[in-house]
Amino acid sequence: AMSTSLIAAGTTEAESAEFTLADDESASLYLVPASGKRTVPVQALIRIEYKNAAGEWSHKMDLFGTNGSGVVTSVGTFRAYRPAQTFAVGIERG
């Protein structure tokens, strides 16, 4: 299956739609560069956040251009967050 875009590549602050993982589910997440580029700038940053017991978003992990992928295996509700930055980056779920 094709990857699903959570946040298209760009530089502005953005939040993805939330996604939920149940027991034995995982999400492979990949940083994506701007159109026409083969690599993500090393300084690029996307944060993965989880919804805590109070229903607020909390920090879970950071993905940088130097380690452009990650896997979430926890049960819960998550989203991707891109702070405004100089370097164009997006994120997809595999």
N, C-alpha and C positions, 0 to 999 in steps of 0.2 A: 504494500500500500504506500501511497505517497505521504510525505510529511504534511502536517497541517500547520499553517502559519498562525502563531499566537500574537506576534507583533511584527509588522512589516519593517524592513530596514529603514532606519531614519535616525535623526539626532534629537528630536523633541521628546519631552516627557510623555510616557505612554504606559497604560496598564492593559493587560490582556483580559479576556473573559476568564472567569474562574473555571477550574476543572477539578473533578473529584476523583480520588482513588480509593478503592475498596481493598479488602484483604486480597493478597496475591496479585494485585495490579501494580504496574509501574509506568512511569512516563520517561521516555528518553527525550532529552531536550538538547537542541543544537543551535548555537549562534549562527546567524547568517549575515554575510556581508552585503553591502550595497550592490545593486544591479551592475553587472559587468566586472565585478571584483571576484577574485578567487579566494581571498583570505579576509578574515576579520581583523581589524587593527588590534594590536596587542593591548592597548589601553581601553578598548571598548568594554562596557559593563552592562550586564542584565542581572537583576536581583530576582530570586524566587522567594515568594512570600507565602505563608500559610495563614489560614483563618484560625485564630486561637479560641479558647473556650468562651471568651467574652464577645466573640464575633468580630474582632478587630484583626487587621492584617499585621503580621509579625514577620521579621526577617528569618529565612531558613538558610539560604546559601547564595553565594555570588558566582556568576559565570563571567570570566574575563576572556578576551581574545586569545590569551595564552593557553587557556584550557577550555576551548570552545564547546564543550558538551558536558552533560551531567545526567544522572538518573535519579529520579525521585521514587522511592519505594514505600514511603510512609502512607498510612491511611489518613485521609483528610481532604481538605479543600485548599487549592493552591491557585496562584496566579503568577504571571511574570510582570515585572515592573522595570521600565527603562527610565532612569533619570536622564534629564537633559544633558547632552554631552557633545563634544566636538566631533566624535567619531561615529559614523553611521553603522548601526548594528540592528539586527532583528533577531527573533527567536522562533524556532519551529519545534513542534512535537512530532517525533518519529513514530 
